[in-house]
């Protein structure tokens, strides 16, 4: 008997992505699975019910049927990342069901404790280890690619000048100056996109090892002499550094920021408040008309003046704190995310059954709840601290 994989519509406000696209389903054609799609689940991303049907999926009568009839449920935002509307889904889940999606496992919240109580085996895509064989499953990097590209487009739209240098009959137009703070996946994509538009780009990252990558994209690396040897955790993700480090960093970067037309900030630490890299004083030094796009707004923002979900103007400088940037390009964001999910499913599904091998690093690191317990050590620790403080 084939495994049934359910794809419900996303219920988080403003979320337009879908967890599986019709084309990505093809990657699982040999895995003895069938898909059950909630009516309209992909419409906001540009995928019609008829598109799913053409690829062999069945359209459910309603959301409840998707949860009731599925062995595996795929979401972009599971309950942990959808704390309000997502609570309604908790009662629809059952013991031994598998749930896969972004779930904010390292942020405060009780969703995973409740999933454990219900006997659900849940996987958080944010916890995918950054190892070679998991690269094609790295959904965070996929969404960061989208965010880095869109941040540049947003900045170009808001800036009262053009990005490229132009030689015209009216004289030469000088190129815009763009500074990218943080050269992870989002930062590197922002650098590449700004360069394609013709801007002069500078970039900085606490990890001096990325200098070669920055320069290979045509940007200039800003050298800051600080001890940043502990900037990554063992999983390859950025980690929180001390406030003394960030204070010294801000002092050095103040003069660089003053010279920019556009500043794009990307520094985020999973489960932590984003570090303040750009102070009120640094913004005051920028010329009126300058633009800051704070990709880290969902974590509070890298700019002291960022208001998550809003665009504010301070001293003539626009600070854009748009949330959920990948959802603003839902077609390709869904396409990339669903490919990550499909590859992860091929890793989990063996001979028509879900194989949860906790000796495997990919499975072990992404598994949060299983067998009625929270099994991920980091999430267990967070829940323990939450109980102690309540």
N, C-alpha and C positions, 0 to 999 in steps of 0.2 A: 504494500500500500504506500502511495506517495506521501511525502511530508507536505503539509499545507503551510504556505508562507503568507501571512496576512499583511496588507499594507493599508492602514487607516489614514484618513485625511488628517493633516496637522491642525491642531486647535489653538496653538499659541497665537496671540494677536499679532498680525502682520507677518506671519510665517507662510511663505508662498512655495517653499520647497516640498518635494515629495521624496520618500525614502527609496523608491525603486522606480526606474523608468522602464518603458516597454522594451527598449533595446538592451538594457542591462540584464533583463530577464534571460536573454539568449545565452549568457555565460553560464547559466545553471541548467541548461537544457538536458545535460547528461547526468544530472544529480538526483533524478527521480523525485522532483518536487513539483508542486503546482501552486499557482498564485491566486489569492483571493483579494480583490481590490474594493475598497469602499467607494461607492459612487462619487465621482467628482474629485477623487483624491489627488489627481495630477493636473487638474484643469488650470490652477493658478500658475503652474510651472510650464504650461503649454502642451500637456499630454492629455488627450481625450480618452474617455472610457473605451471608445471604439479602437483606439491605438493599442490598448492593453488586450482587448479581445482578439485582435489580429495576431498577437503574439501568444495566444493560448490561455490567457488569464480568464478567470471567472469574475464577474462583477457581483458583489454581495448585495443582499437586499438592503442592508443598513450597517452601521458601525458595530452594533452588538454582534451581528453574525460574523464579522471579521474576527473579533476577539474570541467568540465561542467556538469557531471552527478551525482556528489556526494553531499549529504546533509552534510556529515561530512568528512573532510580531515584529515588524520593522517600523521604526519611527525616526524622523529627524530629531525631534525633541520628545524624549520619554518623560515620565512624570517629574523626575528631578530637575529637568530643564524647562518644565512647564508647570510650575507649582500651583497655579490656580486652576486653569481649565483641565490640566492633566490629572488632577485628583479624581475626576470622574472615571478615568480609565483604570484606576487601581482596582475598583470593584469588579471590573470585567475580566481581569487576569486570574489565572487559576494555577494550581500546583503543577509543577513540571513543565510549564509553558516557558518558552525562551523569548526574551525581550532584548532587542538590540537597538541602540540609538545613542545620541548624545544625551547625557543625563546629569551633568554637573556633579559628579560624584565627590569631588573634593571641596565643594561649597557646603555651607551649613544647610541642613534640611533633613527631613525624616522619610523622604520617599523610599530610599533604599531599605531602611529598616522595615517599612511596610511591605515592600516587595519580598523581603526575606520571610516575613510572617506568612505571606500568601504562598510560599514555596516556589516562587518564580526564579528561574535561572536568568539573571540579567547581565548583559555586557554593556560597558560604556566605551564608546568609540574614542573618547578623549584620552583613554589610558593606553591606546595602542603604543607598544614600545617602538622606539625609533631605531630599529635594527634593519639590516638589509632585506631580509625576507618578508618584512612587514611593510615595506615602502608602498606597495600597491594597495594597502589597506589603510593608509594614514589619512583619515578623513580630516583631521585638523589641518594638515598641510594643504589639502585640497581647498578647504574653505579659506585658508589664509591667502592662497593664490588669488582667489576671487576678490577678497577684501583689499589686497594690495593694489590690484588693477583698478578697482572701482574708486578707491581713495584718491587716486591721481585724477580720474575723470571728474570727481566731485570738486577737487581743488581747482582744476582747470576751468570748470564752469563758474566757480565763485570768484576767481581771481579777475580783477579788472584790467588784465593785460594778457597777451598771448604767450604761449610757452616758447615757440621757436624763434630763432633769429631770422629776420626777413630783410632782404635787400629790395627796397621799393623806390619808386620815383619820388616818394615823399621823404626818403631817407632810410637809414638803417634802423630796424627795430631790434633792440637787444633782447637776448633770450631771458626767460624767467629763471630764477635761481631757486632750486628745490633742495631741501635738506631732509633726509630720511633718517630718523632715529630708530635704530634697531634693524639688523640685517638678517632676520630670520626669513622664513618663506614669504611672509607678507611684505617685509621690507625689500627683499630682493626683487619681488614682482613690481613693487612700487618704483624702484630704481629703474628697472627695465622699461616700464610704461612711461615714466617721465622722460627718459632718454628718447624713446620713440617719438614723443611729442616735441622733442627739440630743446628741452630744458638743460641747463647746466646743473648737474646733480652732485651734491656732496652727501656722504653718509657716515654714520658712526654706529659702532656696536661695541659692547663691553668685551666681546670675544675678538681679540686681535687676529685670530686665525681666519676670520672671514674676510680679511682685507683683500685677499686675492680674488674672491668671488665678487666683491664690490667693484674692484678695478676692472675685472673682466667684462662688466656690464657698462663700462664707460663712465663710472662715477669716480669721484675723488674721495679717498678715505681720510677722515678727520682723525688725527692722532691725538689721543689723550693718555698721558702717562699716569695710569693708575693700576693698582693690582687687581686684575679681573680674572685670576686663574680659577676661581671657583664659580664661574658664571653659569655653568651647566650642571644639571643633576645627572645621575647615572642613566636616566632614560633618554637623555638628549634634549630635554626641555629646559628652558630658562628657569633659573631659580632666584629666589629673593636674596638680594644683597643688603648689607647693613646701611642704615641711614647716613652714616658718616661717608660711605662710599658715594652715595647718591648726591650728597651735599657738595663734595669735591668735584664730582662730575658736572654738576650744574654750573659751578664757578667757571670751569674751563669752557663749557659750551655756550655761555652767555654771549660772548662776542661773535661766535659763529652764527647763532640764531639771529642776531641783530641784522645780519647782512642778507637774510633770506626773504624771498617773496612767498614761498610755500614751505610749511613744515609739516611732515607726516610722521606721526609717532605710532610705534607698533609694539612697545614693550609690555608684555603681559605674562604673568606667572600663574599657571593653573591653580585654581582654588584660592588665590590670594588677591588682595586689592592691588591694582596696578601701581607701580612706583611713580611718584611725581618727579618728572624729569624737566618739566618746563614750568617755571614759576611765574607768578604775576609780574614780577619785575622784568623777566626775560621777554614776556609778551609786550610790555610797555616799551621795550627797546626796538620793537619791530615797526616798520613803516606802515602808516595807514593804508588799508587796502590789502594787506598781507592776509594769508589764509593758513589756518592750522586745521588739519584733519586728524582727529584722534581716534585711531582704530581701536585703541584700548578702552574706549568709552564704556563698554559693557562691564569692565572691571573697575570703573570709577574714573578712568582716564589718566593719561600721563601728564596732561596739562592741569595746573592748579585751577584754571578757570573753566575747564570743561564741565558742561552740564549734560549728563547722559540723556540722549534722546532729543537734544535741542541744538540749535545753532545760536550762539550768542556773539555779540559784537562788543569788544572792549578796546577803547582807544582807536577805533577804526579797524581793528584786527578781528576777522571772523574766526571763531573757534567752532568747528563742526564736530558734534558728538553723536553722530548717527549710530543707532544700534542695529545689530543683525545685518550688517552690510551684505553678506552673501545672499540673503533672501531677496535683495533687490535685483539680482541677476539669477532668477530661479531656474531658468532652463538649464544653463550650464552648471550651476551649483548642484542641481539635482542629478544631472548627468554624471558629474564627478563623484558625488557622494554615493550614488547607487553603484558605481563601479567599485568603489572601495568596499561597500557592503557585500556585493556579489563575490568579490575575491575572498572576503572574510568568511562568507557562507561556504564557499568551496573548501576552505580550511576546516570548518567545523563539521560539515555534513559528509559522512562516510557511509557508503552502502545504504543510502536512503534513511539514515538515522543521524541524530545529533550526537557527536562524540565529544564530550567535555573532558579532555585530557589535561589535567592540571599540572602534568610534568612538562607540557609544552609552554614555552615562554609567552607566546602570543595569547594563547587561551588563558593562562594563569594571570597575566597582567591586566587583561581586559574584563575578566570575570569579577563581578562585584557581589552578587548573591547567588547561592546555590545550596540545595539541600536544607532549606529553611534557615540559613544563616547568612550573615554578611561575611564573605570569605576574603575580601581584599583587605590586606593589613592596613593600608593608609586610610581607607574608609572606616574600618573598625575603630581605628584610633580617633578619628574625628567624631564619630558617634559617641564614643566613650567620653570624650572631653565635653561634648554637648550635654550629656546626661549629668556629668559632674557639676556643670555650671548652672544647671536648671534647678 
